[in-house]
């Protein structure tokens, strides 16, 4: 008996995988990659406008850093000028 089966079906019969001719899939892979990048971006950005998401992504950490600076100024605001701790001071 052959490896195909007792029915004697040929390798090109329906339901049997035939060897495929080599196809240039480089363009298809690049297109798939960029489609995945775009879909991932949209899901991460909760489907918002890319410019708005970029501005928010930059503004949020900057605002958090400024809040910390203001908090530090409020906490050490009562100290004398020469006793005020400075960032990077080795003392």
Backbone bond lengths (Angstrom), bond angles and torsions (degrees), N, CA, C in turn:
res aa  C-N    CA-C-N  psi(-1)  N-CA   C-N-CA  omega(-1)  CA-C   N-CA-C  phi
1 X - - - 1.445 - - 1.519 109.83 -
2 X 1.307 115.07 149.96 1.453 119.23 178.99 1.522 109.92 -87.05
3 X 1.323 114.78 169.58 1.466 120.48 -179.18 1.518 111.67 -71.92
4 X 1.338 116.32 -15.85 1.457 119.76 -176.75 1.520 110.86 -76.68
5 X 1.271 118.24 -33.69 1.457 120.12 178.46 1.512 110.98 139.58
6 X 1.311 115.89 173.41 1.460 121.16 -177.05 1.514 111.83 -71.53
7 X 1.310 117.79 -24.32 1.458 120.40 -177.75 1.517 111.30 -71.57
8 X 1.336 117.79 -15.79 1.457 120.69 179.24 1.514 113.36 74.75
9 X 1.317 116.70 28.53 1.462 120.41 -179.43 1.517 110.02 -67.92
10 X 1.294 116.13 144.47 1.460 120.56 178.18 1.526 109.64 -81.72
11 X 1.344 117.03 160.05 1.468 119.34 -179.06 1.522 114.05 -62.84
12 X 1.314 117.97 -17.45 1.465 119.56 179.98 1.523 112.10 -96.45
13 X 1.305 117.03 7.10 1.465 120.47 179.76 1.522 109.73 -69.48
14 X 1.326 117.40 152.74 1.463 120.11 178.27 1.524 111.02 -59.43
15 X 1.292 116.26 140.88 1.447 121.61 179.77 1.516 113.55 91.54
16 X 1.322 117.86 -8.86 1.454 121.86 179.02 1.519 107.81 -111.30
17 X 1.322 116.62 129.33 1.457 119.92 -179.34 1.518 109.86 -72.35
18 X 1.272 116.84 123.07 1.458 122.13 175.81 1.520 108.19 -96.72
19 X 1.322 116.26 158.14 1.469 119.25 176.67 1.517 108.73 -65.36
20 X 1.293 114.78 136.21 1.458 119.44 179.06 1.509 109.52 -95.26
21 X 1.291 115.03 148.01 1.460 120.05 177.11 1.516 108.00 -71.13
22 X 1.346 118.75 143.27 1.466 120.12 178.48 1.527 110.79 -60.84
23 X 1.310 114.36 132.16 1.458 120.70 -178.18 1.517 108.06 -120.42
24 X 1.329 116.56 142.49 1.468 120.49 176.47 1.517 108.28 -73.73
25 X 1.319 116.57 103.10 1.461 121.32 -176.89 1.525 112.00 -101.09
26 X 1.318 118.18 8.23 1.458 120.02 -179.13 1.520 110.62 -62.12
27 X 1.304 117.40 -46.57 1.467 120.59 179.08 1.515 112.03 -64.69
28 X 1.318 115.78 -36.70 1.459 120.14 178.64 1.522 110.79 -68.11
29 X 1.319 117.73 -38.44 1.462 121.68 178.64 1.520 112.36 -66.65
30 X 1.333 115.72 -40.87 1.477 119.66 178.35 1.523 110.09 -65.00
31 X 1.323 116.02 -43.07 1.461 120.02 179.35 1.531 110.48 -63.72
32 X 1.325 117.32 -40.93 1.468 120.95 177.78 1.523 111.13 -64.23
33 X 1.344 116.57 -40.61 1.464 120.56 179.19 1.524 110.96 -60.89
34 X 1.337 117.19 -48.44 1.464 119.70 -177.52 1.528 111.51 -68.58
35 X 1.319 117.12 -31.04 1.459 119.85 174.96 1.526 110.31 -65.48
36 X 1.337 116.49 -41.78 1.469 120.55 178.12 1.525 110.96 -66.22
37 X 1.334 117.48 -39.26 1.473 120.90 178.21 1.522 110.01 -62.57
38 X 1.311 116.61 -45.83 1.465 120.10 -178.74 1.534 111.16 -64.57
39 X 1.326 116.90 -42.85 1.455 119.90 179.82 1.532 110.85 -65.98
40 X 1.338 117.10 -40.98 1.463 120.42 177.42 1.514 111.86 -62.32
41 X 1.345 116.08 -42.56 1.468 120.89 178.18 1.528 110.23 -60.53
42 X 1.329 116.33 -46.18 1.456 119.63 -177.79 1.527 111.60 -64.87
43 X 1.318 116.77 -37.80 1.464 119.02 178.63 1.524 110.94 -69.20
44 X 1.340 117.87 -41.35 1.468 121.66 178.52 1.515 110.73 -65.00
45 X 1.319 117.16 -38.56 1.464 121.84 -177.36 1.519 111.76 -85.01
46 X 1.329 116.68 5.75 1.460 121.77 -179.75 1.526 111.16 56.89
47 X 1.316 115.70 39.13 1.465 125.00 173.61 1.532 113.06 63.22
48 X 1.316 117.23 26.58 1.461 119.97 179.22 1.527 110.50 -92.03
49 X 1.312 115.91 176.06 1.460 121.67 178.05 1.536 109.37 -64.94
50 X 1.338 119.35 133.83 1.471 120.71 -177.98 1.531 113.60 -58.26
51 X 1.333 118.59 -38.33 1.460 121.20 179.72 1.526 110.53 -65.53
52 X 1.304 116.90 -43.99 1.462 120.99 178.80 1.525 110.83 -62.96
53 X 1.331 117.47 -41.23 1.462 121.02 178.83 1.517 111.02 -65.61
54 X 1.338 117.93 -39.71 1.464 121.52 178.75 1.525 110.83 -64.36
55 X 1.326 116.94 -44.40 1.469 120.66 179.12 1.527 109.93 -61.62
56 X 1.312 117.41 -43.89 1.465 121.29 179.14 1.526 110.72 -64.38
57 X 1.329 117.16 -40.11 1.465 121.11 -179.06 1.526 111.49 -64.64
58 X 1.316 117.76 -29.15 1.462 121.36 178.65 1.536 110.09 -87.69
59 X 1.314 117.44 -41.06 1.464 121.27 -174.72 1.532 112.64 -68.39
60 X 1.306 117.86 -35.86 1.464 120.25 -176.58 1.530 112.30 -63.32
61 X 1.347 121.04 -50.03 1.467 119.23 178.29 1.533 113.53 -66.76
62 X 1.322 117.13 -34.62 1.469 119.97 178.70 1.530 109.59 -65.61
63 X 1.316 116.96 -42.77 1.461 120.07 179.00 1.535 110.93 -65.01
64 X 1.323 117.31 -37.94 1.465 120.34 178.24 1.530 110.71 -64.11
65 X 1.323 117.21 -40.80 1.464 120.50 178.27 1.530 110.99 -65.40
66 X 1.326 117.41 -40.73 1.463 120.33 178.61 1.530 111.29 -65.91
67 X 1.310 117.29 -36.70 1.466 120.25 177.01 1.525 109.99 -62.64
68 X 1.329 117.27 -41.90 1.465 120.01 178.04 1.520 111.78 -63.81
69 X 1.323 117.81 -38.78 1.473 121.41 178.03 1.531 109.62 -63.17
70 X 1.315 117.28 -44.98 1.462 121.05 179.88 1.532 110.19 -64.03
71 X 1.328 116.90 -40.76 1.468 119.72 177.89 1.528 110.88 -61.81
72 X 1.321 117.16 -41.67 1.464 120.66 177.92 1.526 110.81 -62.76
73 X 1.320 117.34 -42.23 1.464 120.94 179.24 1.525 111.01 -63.97
74 X 1.311 117.73 -37.72 1.462 120.86 179.70 1.530 110.26 -68.65
75 X 1.314 116.88 -41.84 1.466 120.55 -177.46 1.515 111.00 -67.32
76 X 1.329 118.49 -43.80 1.461 120.77 -176.80 1.529 111.59 -96.00
77 X 1.306 117.61 8.72 1.461 121.19 -177.07 1.515 113.40 -64.70
78 X 1.335 118.01 -28.44 1.446 120.93 -178.64 1.520 113.33 -82.74
79 X 1.304 117.73 -11.62 1.469 120.70 -178.84 1.523 110.13 -76.15
80 X 1.328 114.92 153.75 1.458 119.22 176.65 1.521 109.37 -65.21
81 X 1.311 115.40 158.18 1.468 121.07 -176.44 1.526 111.83 -59.62
82 X 1.365 117.63 -43.02 1.463 120.04 -176.03 1.524 111.91 -78.02
83 X 1.323 118.69 -18.12 1.463 121.21 179.53 1.529 112.28 -97.59
84 X 1.303 117.04 -2.65 1.461 121.26 -177.66 1.529 109.99 -69.42
85 X 1.322 118.23 127.42 1.461 119.61 179.17 1.530 110.78 -68.28
86 X 1.307 115.24 141.40 1.466 120.90 178.40 1.522 108.00 -114.77
87 X 1.314 115.25 145.76 1.453 119.90 177.62 1.520 108.56 -66.32
88 X 1.306 117.74 131.49 1.453 121.47 178.98 1.521 113.65 85.78
89 X 1.334 117.69 2.93 1.463 121.22 179.17 1.523 108.17 -75.42
90 X 1.352 118.66 126.38 1.453 120.34 -176.53 1.525 114.24 -71.90
91 X 1.298 119.47 -10.55 1.468 121.12 -179.73 1.464 113.16 -72.35
